[in-house]
Amino acid sequence: MSIASSTPLAPMSEIRQPGTYVEFCRQQPLGAISFAIICAMMIAGIFCEWVAPYDPLAIDFASLLAAPSWDHWCGTDAFGRDICSRLIYGSRTALVIGFTSSFLGSSVGAILGIASAYFGGRIDNWIQRVVDVLLAFPIIVLALVVVAAFGKVLLVGIDVNLIFAITIPIVPRVARVVRAAALSVRVMPYVDAARAAGYSHTRIIFRHMAPNVVAPYLIMLTAFVAQAILAEASLSFLGLGVQEPTAAWGLMLLQEPTAAWGLMLSGNAADFYRQAPWMILFPGVAISIAVFAFNLFGDSLRDYLDPRFKV
């Protein structure tokens, strides 16, 4: 995952110039390709009802463990469900959890980072010590603790606590990076002028400092979507994330036993890795492509906004 540097990035006026997107594609072709992959994932997730060839929950016992074919492009799983359709619906789950977790974590972390840099002194010291404690835990470990401690709260089929569990580890990482950028903004003359004019702390933070750290915020937001998708897949694989029958990429690698015909049928993809390797292959490829695309786009966005790479 890319980490934004504390070097001042391009001002937002430059980011809004006409032709910026064409220039980005010209300077960062790999970033443009990754952005196209992300757009394809978003389109598939938004319009999955029309894109998916089958119902992802439909069980077809006549097509158990069917190999990839023209009827089932990615084959079927142990319950006869079309894997391609479940991958398409799973992209919606991954993007909703990934974007929501990254947005909440990056936004809260940015506010804490700006406030820490602005107030300084004891407030800065306390915030940074809490950040140090949270940074001591890897994202997946801290997410496991939160999920195990607070259980599950479902809202529209999505576990709210799962989103919070992924959000919490993101906050300190974004706070540290944004604080480094905000420290250089705090000493600017317009911030001193705002203080002299008697503006409130809230107005100075949100109106004068926050717009000038948008560039590192966007970079971290994009990069942590990949980490959030990977964390969601890992937690679902461990049985602590998304639950059946919701389609999710991590859950497709570890499907819970289902009762049918009076028997308990195992849908664990690991049990069929020899007989039906596509049950593991395609979800794994989907996770890898999604994480790679967001990481590559975050790196390209960082290089494009960093003035050190300008010629």
C-alpha positions in Angstrom: 0.0 0.0 0.0 1.2 3.5 -0.8 1.8 6.0 1.9 1.6 9.7 1.1 4.7 11.7 1.8 4.6 14.9 3.8 5.9 16.9 0.8 3.4 19.6 -0.2 1.3 18.3 -3.1 -0.3 20.1 -6.0 -2.8 22.7 -5.1 -6.5 22.0 -5.7 -6.7 24.8 -8.3 -4.2 22.8 -10.4 -6.3 19.6 -9.9 -9.4 21.3 -11.3 -7.8 22.7 -14.5 -9.4 21.6 -17.8 -7.9 18.6 -19.4 -6.5 17.3 -16.1 -8.0 13.8 -16.6 -6.6 13.5 -20.1 -3.2 14.7 -18.7 -3.5 12.1 -15.9 -4.1 9.3 -18.5 -1.1 10.5 -20.5 1.3 10.7 -17.6 0.0 7.7 -15.7 -1.1 5.1 -18.3 -1.1 2.3 -15.6 -3.2 4.5 -13.4 -5.7 5.0 -16.2 -5.9 1.2 -16.8 -6.5 0.7 -13.0 -9.1 3.4 -13.0 -10.9 1.6 -15.9 -10.9 -1.6 -13.9 -12.4 0.2 -10.9 -15.1 1.7 -13.1 -15.9 -1.7 -14.6 -16.2 -3.1 -11.0 -18.5 -0.2 -10.1 -20.7 -0.6 -13.1 -20.9 -4.4 -12.5 -21.8 -3.8 -8.8 -24.4 -1.1 -9.5 -26.1 -2.9 -12.3 -25.5 -6.5 -11.1 -29.2 -7.4 -11.5 -29.0 -6.8 -15.2 -25.3 -7.9 -15.8 -25.3 -11.2 -13.9 -26.5 -14.1 -16.1 -28.1 -16.0 -13.2 -29.6 -15.5 -9.7 -26.6 -15.8 -7.4 -28.7 -17.6 -4.8 -30.4 -20.1 -7.2 -29.4 -23.7 -6.3 -29.2 -26.1 -9.3 -28.5 -29.7 -8.1 -28.3 -30.7 -11.8 -25.1 -28.5 -12.2 -23.2 -29.2 -9.1 -19.5 -28.4 -9.5 -19.9 -27.8 -13.3 -16.7 -26.8 -15.0 -16.5 -23.5 -16.8 -18.5 -23.5 -20.0 -20.6 -21.3 -22.3 -23.5 -21.8 -19.9 -21.5 -21.0 -16.8 -18.4 -19.0 -17.7 -16.7 -19.5 -14.3 -18.4 -22.8 -13.5 -20.6 -23.6 -10.5 -20.0 -24.2 -6.8 -20.9 -27.2 -4.6 -24.6 -26.0 -4.6 -24.9 -25.5 -8.3 -24.8 -21.7 -8.0 -23.2 -19.8 -10.9 -19.8 -18.5 -9.7 -19.7 -15.7 -12.3 -23.0 -14.3 -11.0 -21.8 -14.5 -7.5 -18.6 -12.7 -8.4 -20.6 -9.9 -10.0 -22.8 -9.5 -7.0 -19.8 -9.9 -4.7 -18.3 -6.8 -6.3 -21.2 -4.8 -4.9 -20.5 -6.1 -1.4 -16.7 -5.5 -1.7 -17.2 -1.9 -3.0 -19.8 -0.9 -0.5 -17.8 -2.1 2.5 -14.5 -1.0 1.0 -15.6 2.5 0.0 -17.7 3.1 3.2 -14.9 1.9 5.5 -12.2 3.9 3.7 -14.3 7.0 3.5 -15.3 7.0 7.2 -11.8 6.0 8.4 -10.1 8.6 6.1 -12.5 11.4 7.0 -12.2 10.9 10.7 -8.5 10.4 10.5 -8.1 13.6 8.4 -10.1 15.6 10.9 -8.0 14.3 13.8 -4.8 14.9 11.9 -5.7 18.5 11.1 -6.9 19.2 14.7 -3.8 17.7 16.1 -1.6 19.9 13.9 -3.7 23.0 14.5 -3.9 22.9 18.3 -0.5 21.4 18.9 0.8 21.2 22.5 -1.0 18.8 24.9 -3.8 18.0 22.5 -1.4 17.0 19.8 0.6 14.9 22.2 -2.5 13.0 23.5 -3.9 12.4 20.0 -0.5 11.1 18.7 -0.1 8.8 21.7 -3.5 7.2 20.9 -2.5 7.0 17.3 0.8 5.2 18.3 -1.2 2.6 20.3 -3.6 1.9 17.4 -0.7 1.7 14.9 0.9 -1.0 17.0 -1.8 -3.4 15.7 -2.1 -4.6 12.1 -5.3 -3.8 10.3 -6.6 -7.4 10.3 -5.8 -8.0 13.9 -7.5 -4.9 15.2 -10.5 -5.6 12.9 -10.7 -9.2 14.4 -10.8 -7.8 17.9 -13.6 -5.3 17.1 -15.7 -7.9 15.3 -15.3 -10.4 18.0 -16.1 -7.9 20.8 -19.2 -6.2 19.3 -20.7 -9.1 17.3 -23.0 -8.5 14.3 -25.5 -5.8 13.5 -27.1 -6.3 10.1 -28.4 -3.3 8.1 -29.6 -4.0 4.5 -27.8 -7.3 4.6 -24.5 -5.6 5.5 -22.9 -6.0 9.0 -22.5 -2.4 10.3 -19.9 -3.6 12.9 -17.9 -5.1 10.2 -17.6 -1.7 8.5 -16.6 -0.1 11.9 -14.1 -2.9 12.5 -12.3 -2.0 9.2 -12.8 1.7 9.7 -11.0 1.9 13.1 -7.6 0.7 12.0 -7.7 3.2 9.1 -8.2 6.2 11.3 -4.7 6.4 12.9 -2.9 5.7 9.6 -4.6 8.6 7.8 -4.3 10.9 10.9 -0.6 10.5 10.9 -0.1 11.3 7.2 -2.6 14.2 7.2 -1.1 15.7 10.3 2.3 15.9 8.6 0.7 17.8 5.7 -1.3 20.1 8.0 1.8 21.1 10.0 3.1 22.9 6.9 -0.3 24.5 6.4 -0.7 25.7 10.0 2.2 28.2 9.6 0.8 29.8 6.4 0.0 33.6 6.6 -3.7 33.0 5.8 -4.1 30.8 8.9 -2.5 33.5 11.1 -4.8 36.1 9.4 -7.8 33.9 10.2 -6.8 33.7 13.8 -6.2 37.5 14.0 -9.7 38.0 12.5 -11.2 36.1 15.4 -12.5 33.2 13.4 -13.5 30.1 15.4 -11.3 27.1 15.5 -13.9 25.0 13.6 -14.0 27.5 10.7 -10.2 27.7 10.5 -9.9 23.9 10.4 -12.6 23.2 7.9 -12.5 26.4 5.7 -8.8 27.2 5.6 -6.8 24.1 6.5 -8.9 21.1 5.3 -9.1 22.2 1.6 -5.3 22.4 1.5 -4.8 18.8 2.6 -7.3 17.3 0.2 -4.6 15.8 -2.1 -3.1 13.5 0.6 -6.6 12.7 1.8 -7.7 11.5 -1.6 -4.5 9.4 -2.0 -5.1 7.7 1.4 -8.8 7.3 0.7 -8.1 5.5 -2.6 -5.3 3.3 -1.2 -7.2 2.2 1.8 -10.2 1.0 -0.3 -7.9 -1.9 -1.3 -7.0 -2.6 2.3 -10.6 -2.5 3.3 -11.6 -4.9 0.5 -8.8 -7.3 1.5 -9.8 -7.0 5.2 -13.4 -7.8 4.4 -12.4 -10.8 2.3 -10.2 -12.1 5.1 -12.8 -11.6 7.8 -15.5 -13.3 5.6 -13.1 -16.2 5.0 -12.6 -16.6 8.8 -16.4 -16.6 9.3 -16.5 -13.2 11.0 -17.5 -11.1 8.0 -20.3 -11.3 5.5 -22.6 -14.3 6.1 -24.5 -16.5 3.8 -26.5 -16.1 1.6 -24.9 -12.7 0.7 -22.5 -13.0 -2.2 -19.0 -12.0 -1.1 -15.6 -12.9 -2.6 -14.0 -14.0 0.7 -17.1 -16.0 1.7 -17.0 -17.9 -1.6 -13.7 -19.4 -0.4 -15.3 -20.6 2.8 -19.0 -21.4 2.4 -20.8 -22.8 5.4 -22.5 -26.2 5.3 -26.1 -26.1 4.0 -28.9 -28.5 4.7 -30.5 -30.1 1.6 -32.3 -33.4 1.0 -32.0 -34.1 4.7 -28.2 -34.0 4.6 -25.6 -31.4 5.5 -23.7 -30.5 2.4 -20.3 -28.9 2.7 -19.7 -25.9 0.4 -16.2 -25.2 1.5 -14.1 -24.5 -1.6 -11.0 -26.0 0.1 -12.8 -29.3 0.1 -13.0 -29.3 -3.7 -9.7 -27.7 -4.7 -8.8 -30.8 -6.7 -12.2 -31.6 -8.2 -13.3 -28.0 -8.8 -10.3 -25.6 -8.6 -12.3 -22.8 -10.2 -14.2 -22.4 -6.9 -10.9 -21.0 -5.4 -9.3 -19.6 -8.6 -12.0 -17.1 -9.7 -12.7 -15.5 -6.3 -9.0 -15.3 -5.6 -8.4 -13.6 -8.9 -11.2 -11.1 -8.3 -9.8 -10.1 -4.9 -6.3 -9.8 -6.4 -7.4 -7.7 -9.3 -9.5 -5.4 -7.1 -6.7 -4.8 -4.6 -4.1 -4.4 -7.3 -6.2 -1.9 -9.2 -6.9 0.3 -6.2 -3.2 0.2 -5.0 -2.0 1.0 -8.5 -4.5 3.9 -8.9 -3.5 5.3 -5.4 0.2 5.1 -6.4 -0.5 6.8 -9.8 -2.6 9.5 -8.1 0.2 10.2 -5.6 2.8 10.5 -8.4 0.5 12.8 -10.4 -0.2 15.2 -7.5 3.4 15.2 -6.1 5.2 18.3 -7.5 8.5 16.4 -7.3 7.4 14.3 -10.2 6.4 17.3 -12.3 8.7 18.2 -15.2 
